[in-house]
Amino acid sequence: MTDSAMALLLRINDPGALREERIEALKTHEAAERQKNPIPLSGAGDSDAAETPLREVNNHIHTIYSFSPYTPAMAALRCLEAGLGAAGSVDHDSIAAAEEMIEACAVLGIGGCSGFEVRVSFKTGADGRPGLFAGRKINNPDSAGIVYMTVQGVPKPAIPRTAEFLRPLREERLLRTRAMAENANIVLRESGLGEIDFDRDIRGRSQFDRGGGITERHLLAAVAEVFIKKYGKGPDLVSALEGRLGVKAPPKIAAMLSDRENIHYLYDLLGILKSTFLPCIFIQPGERECLPARQVTAFANDIGAVPSYAYLGDVGESPTGDKKAEHFEDAFLEPLFEELARLGYRAVTYMPPRNTEEQLRRVRQLCAEWGFMEISGVDINSSRQSFNSPEVLLPPFRHLIDTTWALIAHERLSSLDKSLGLFAPDNPLATESLEKRLAVYADVGRSPGLRDEASYYTIMKNLKTGK
């Protein structure tokens, strides 16, 4: 690779650069790649799309605006390089990646969509009374009665309003993370390891001042760097983890951390700290940070987005290495779906690599019974993770490719006319089944007019006139 090509990649993934600067670098990079290989590298919206319909998709990508090694532009590029046909960003408590992600995907010729991920409270039910699951772990390993969800397909005109909606949540989480950093410093000082500086090592690492969120991973990365600075990478650090913090790494993780050349070192160390050290310093969030679920679904439905429950399922071996084997919602899935419908959810998002086929067959059946859209994506927040999810190419999950293209069409069309949202009550296809609507929208999402607003106006007119 030439120095100029490397400089472009560094610029594309520069968290300190402006969005416009990263996109310009991406355009230059893509133009150079097209010169070397004139055959389009993707199929989304291009003439070869019909010949390659079964490209993988990923709708659950985190970027620098929550915790990830990738800017939105670089995440889109990595998706293209992995052979994906479409990608979507969902940062924690943040919509800041949205415009860059959509623009980057358009530059690269793949489909793009955006949303955000938040934690909400199920401690109050749909009827205002104490929730059915208030005291249970549902899909959140850290907190009973607190649920992870995504809001997918946020229309472009709603991005500023969404950012304002999320701002108080980001601020509350920052305050709680600051308090947890104080807890961490007590442990670090008592262990003779010094301490971390919140503003420099945690807030400074994040994109909080640019609309991003702060998560526990930012805090744990700072703790990880304290260990790396004191002990270096390798067996000495593994020994210090056990001797100083009482953290015994499993053999697989210990081997990774013993490898001084491991390019994923920080993320591997962070992963073991998340499952072992974090519980020692964790402070439970309140409902100012994790709003009641109905409040968030109402907001999502009001702006024309798609509120989605994030199915976790009972966990065996965690694919991301940061979750213990544990039981979650599988034991009460039927009443949970009933509650999701009452709370205003429209979809369920899940990750095929994480669950067994039996688990997902049950989820799919319940989605069909309750009229929920299915959205797939693999949680990306580490350099070790692959952007690929080949499971979506298998017959039981190929429909997730179609629903991704339907989501992309929903986002574009509802950006032009709110009544064309998939779940809008005055949608021209509102009387049709969800299956029919998704099929129509998937065709629209794949259409050559994907990046052409004028074509979308034509599509919009045809939908309204029934053509």
N, C-alpha and C positions, 0 to 999 in steps of 0.2 A: 504494500500500500504506500502511495506517495505521501510526502509530508503535507501537501495541500489537501489530499483526501482525508487524512487523519485530522487535520485542522477543522475541516467541515464537520466531521463526526463529533469532535469535541464541542464545536459551537452548537450543534443540534442538541446536544445533551448538557448544555451549560445552564445550570439553575440560576445563575446570576444574570443571564442575558434576557433581553426583552422577548416577548412572544414573537413579535414581528421579525426580530433578528434570527431566532431559531427557525422560523418558517422560511425565511429567505435562504438560510443555509441549507435547509432541506430541499428547496427547489433547485438550488445549484447542484446538490448531490444527486438528486433524481435525474436532472438533465444529463449529467455525466454518465450515470448508469444507463440511461436510454441510448446514449451514443454508443456505449460499448455493447449493448444488447437491445436492438430496436424492437424486439418482440415484447409487448407489454408484460410486465411481471405479475400483474393481477388480472382479475376478470371483472371486477365490480364496475359496472357502468361502461365497459368497453365492448368492442365488437365481438370478442371471443368469450363473453360471459356465458352464452348459451352452451358452449362446448365444455365448460368447466364449472358446472353448477355446484358441485359438492366440495367447496373449500371450507376449511375449518373457520370457526368464528370464536370470538372471546369478548364478552360484554362486561367483564369484571376486572378491569385493569386499574391498579392504583398508580399514581404518578408522584412526582415531587411535591404535589399539593396535599398529600397525606404522608405516606412514608413509602418510598420506592427509589431505586437508583435511576429512574427514567423520567425525563421530561415528557410531556404529552407527545411532542414531535418524535422523540426517540422511541417511545413506546409504539407509536404507529409504524415507524420504520422497522422495529424488531418484529412486529406482526407481519408485515409484508415479507421480510426475510424468512419467516417461519412458514410462509405459504398461506397465511390466512386471507380470507376474502373480506372480512369485516372485523372491526374492533370497536370497543366502547370503554370509556373511562367512568369510574365511579369512585371518587375520592371520599375519604371520611370527612363528614361535616363540611364539605367544600364542593363548589361547582366551578372553581377557578380554572380547571383544565379544559372545560367544555369547548370553548371556541377554538383553542389551539388544536385539540384532538380532532375536531371536525375538519378544520382546515388542512391539517397534516394528512388525514386520510384522503381528502380530496386530491391533494398534491400527488399522492402515491397511487391513486386510482383504486382504492379499496373503500368499502362502505364504512361509515363512522357514525357513532351515536354517543350520547353522553348522559350522565345522571350523577347521583351522589349516594353515599351510604351513611346511614345514621343508626343510632341506637334509640329505641323508644320504650316507653314503659307500658307493660301489660298489667300493671298493678290495679288499674281501674278498667273495668270492662266496658263494652259498648253501651251498656245501659246506665253507666255512671256509678254503678255499685262496685265493690271490691272484685277484681278480676278473678276468673276461674283459675288462672295460672300464676297468680301474684307471688306465691311462695316457691315456685318451681323453676329450675333451670330449663329454659326452652331451647334457644339456639345460641346462648351466650355462656361460655365456660366460666366467666368471671362473676356473673351477677344473676341471681334469681329474679324473675319477673321483668328483666330487661332483655329486649329483643333486637337483633340486627335486622335491618331491612334496607332495601334500595329504592330509590325513586328513579325510574328509567325514562328515557325518551323525553327529556325536558325541552320544550320548544324554545327556540332561540330568543324570542321576545321576552320570555319569562326568566332568562338568566339573571338579570339585575335584581329582580324581585326575589329570586331564589337565594342569591348571595346575601341579601338583607335578612331573609328568613333564617339563614344559617349563622349569621354573625353572632347573635347572643349565645348560640350553642358552642361555637368555637371559643368564645371568651370564657364561658363557664368551664370548658374542658381545659383551657390553659391554666386557670386558677387551680383546678384540682391537680393537674400535672405538676404545677409548681409545689403544691403541698406534698405530693408523692416524692418529688425530688428532695425535699427536706428530709423525708423519712429515709430515702436512699443514702443521703449524706451522713445520717447518724450511723447507719450500718457500715458505710465505707470508712468513716473516721475511726470507729471502734475496731475495725479490721486493719487499721494502719495503712489505708489506701488513699488517704487524702479526701478530696470531695470534688463535686462537679458544680459548675456555675450555670444556673438555669438560663440566664439570658444569653450567655455566650455559647454554651454547649447544647442547649435544647431548643430554645426559641431561635437562636442564630442558625441552627441546622435546618429548621423548618422554613416553610414559605408562609408562615402565619401573617406576616406584614404585607403579603401580596394576596391575601384571601385564602390561604391554605389552612389546613387543620394541624393540630398537634395531637399526637397519639402516644400511647405507652411505648411504642417502638422508638420514638425519638429519645425518650428518657433512657431506655435500655441500651440504645446505641451509645449514649454518653457514658453509661456505666461500663459497657464493653470496652470503650476506648481507654478508660482508666486502667483496666487490667492489661490491655495491650501495651500501653505506655510503660507500665511498671515491670511487666514480666516478659514482654515480647511475645511473638507467636511461637507456639510449640508446646512440648510436654511440660515445661515449667508453668505455663499458664493453666494447663489442665490440673496440675497438682495444686496450684494456688486457689483455684475455684473451690476445690474440696476443703483445703486447709483454712482458707479465709472466710468463705461463705457457707461451707457445708454443702456445696453443690457438686454432686457426683455425676459426671456426664456419662450417659450410656455408651457402650463400646463404639457404636457407629459414630456418634458425635465426638467422642474422645479422639478417635482416629482422624477425623476431619480437623480438629483443633490442634492435633499434634503435627499436622502438615504445615510447615512454615511457608510453603509455596501456594497454599490454598487461596485462590483469588476471591473466594466467597467468605473469607474468614470472619469479617464483621457480622455478616448475616447469620452464619452458623452459630457464632457466640451469642448473638442477640436471641436466637431461637431458644437456646437452652436456658438463658436468663428469663425469658418470658414464662416458661413453664415452671421454673423453680424459684427464682429470686423475686419476680413480680408479686406473687401472693404475700410476701413478707412486708411489702411496702404499700400494697394496694389500698386505695380509698374508694369506697363505693360511690358511684355517681347518683345525683338526685334528679328530680323531675324538671329542674331548670336546664339541665344539660340533656337529659333523655326525656323529651316531651311525651305526654300520653299519645299512644299510637293513633287514636282517632284524630288528634289534632294534625298529625303529619300526613295521614292519608287524605284528610279533608283538604289540606294545602295542595298536595300533589294532584288530586282530582280537580281542584279549582284552576290550577295553571295548565291543565291538560296533559300532565305527565302520568306515568303508570306506577302506582305504589305497589311494591313487590315484597312479599315475605321471603326471607333468605333461609331456605331449608338447610339444616346441618345434618340431622340424623345421628344415630348412635355412632360414636367414633371408635374405630379400632386403631390402626396405625395412622397417625396424622400425616398427610402428604406434605405439609409445610413444616413438620417437625416441631410445632409449637403448641400442640394440644395433646393432652393425655387421653388414654382410652377412657371413655365415659359415656353414659347414657343421656340422651337428650329427648327430643320430642316423639320418637317412634312409639313410645308407650301410650301416648294420648293424641295421636295424629288426627283421628276423626273429629273429636270435639274441638281440636285446635283449628281445623279448617272451617268448622262452623263459626267459630269466633272470628276468624280472619274475614269471612264474608260480612259478618255484622259490623266489623270495624272499618270496612270500606276498601279492603285490598282488592286489586284487580289481577294480580299475577303472583307466581311463585318463581323464584330464581334458585337454581341449584347447580352443582358442579359435578358432572358425570364421573370424573376421576376419583372423587372423594367417597362415593357411595357404591353399594352393591347394586346389581341389576334388580334384585328383589326389592330393595328399598325404593329405588326410583320407579319401578313399576307401580308400586303402591301410591307414590306421590302423583304420578301421571293419572292414575285412575281417579284420585280425589280431585285433581285439577279439572278433569273432564266433568265430574259430577257437579262441581261448584262454579264452573264457567271461568276458571282462572287461566290466563295466558301463561305459558311456560317460557322462561328466559334462562339461557345458560351462560356460564362464564367461569373461568378459572381465576381464582384470587391471586393476582400477581403483585407481590411487594418485596421480592428478593431477587438478587442477581442469579441465584441458583435455580430458580424456577423456569420452566419452559412455558412459552406462550402457547404451545400446542395443546390441543385437547382432541386427539384422534377419535375418542369415543363418539363424538358427534357425527362421525362418518358411518357409524354402525347403524343398521336398520332401525333399532329401537329408538335412536336419538336423532335421526336425520331431520326430523321435523323442527329441531332446535335451530337448524340453519335457516329454515323458512321463517321462523318466528323472529329471528334476528333481522332479516330483511324487512319483515313487516314492521318491526320496531323502528328501523331506519326510515321507512316511508311515513310512519306515524309522526316521527319527530319533524320531518321536513314539511309534510302537509299541514300539520297542526301549527307550524310556525307561520304559515301563510293564512290559515283559516282554522280557528279553534274548533269549529264544528266538524272538522275532518279528523280529529283525534279518534283513535281506535275505539275508545269507550265514551265518546261524546254522545249525550242523549239525542242530539239532533243530527248525528252522522247519517248520511244518505243510506248506509247499509245497516242502520241500527236494528232493523227488524230481521236481519239475517243472523244466522248462527255465528258464534265466535270463530268457528272453524272456517266458515266462508269468508268472513272479514279478513282473517289472517291470510288466507290464500290470495285474496285480491291485493292486499297490501304488500305481501311478499313479492308478487309480480311487479308492483309499482316500485318497490325498493330496488329491484334488480334492473329496472328499466334504464336505457341509455341516457335518459334525462336526469339521472341521479344528481348531477352537479349543475343542472341548468334550471334556474328558477322559472324561466318562461315555460319550459316543458311541464314543470310541476303545476303551473297555472292551468295548462291545458288538461292535465290529468285531473286536477281538482274540478274543473268545469265538467269533464266527462263523468266523474263520480256523481256530481250533483244532478246531472241530467239523466243518469242511468245508462249512459252509453258504454 
